[in-house]
Amino acid sequence: MKKTSSKVLKIVCVFALICTLLWVVFYAVQTYFVLTTGSGDGVINWGSPHIGRKLTVFVINRVTILTLAGLMGAFVFNILKYLRGGMIFNRANVVLLWIMAVVLPIHSFISDNMGFACSDADHFDWRLTDTPFVYAIVAVIVAMLYKVACDTAEEQKLTI
């Protein structure tokens, strides 16, 4: 790999790690305010008869955010780690991409329904939009393409 391309990839990876960290910090601060602020839209109504369901939706949302951030961080760290050996595509990242392909649509579905968790409403109907399906399809395509690139890189390395 050319030295310039390697340097640009390292810069992009560091930028991605910084953005991922900012993403987690933003949701941590938001979580604090949603859980501790008074009543009204945008916060959890602790007196709601459906507080268990609301908290479940909220906690699953936050867990999937942390999971995706961790997977993204691990993905970028693997790129940086394997880049030293001159390899961008690696098997560890293929596994991470497949896990992201499972977690991403779950997160999307829960995010589409976060309005219930953070509202005064007691009535709730699950919303199912096209977003989880689109995210799942795109994530699977990216994982498959990355796997093909990984296989090709390994095959090319063996032929040299």
Secondary structure, DSSP 4 states (H G I P E B T S, - for coil): --HHHHHHHHHHHHHHHHHHHHHHHHHHHHHHHHHHS-SSTTS--TT-TTHHHHHHHHHHHHHHHHHHHHHHHHHHHHHHHHHTTT----HHHHHHHHHHHHHHHHHHHHHHTHHHHTSS---------SHHHHHHHHHHHHHHHHHHHHHHHHHHHHH-
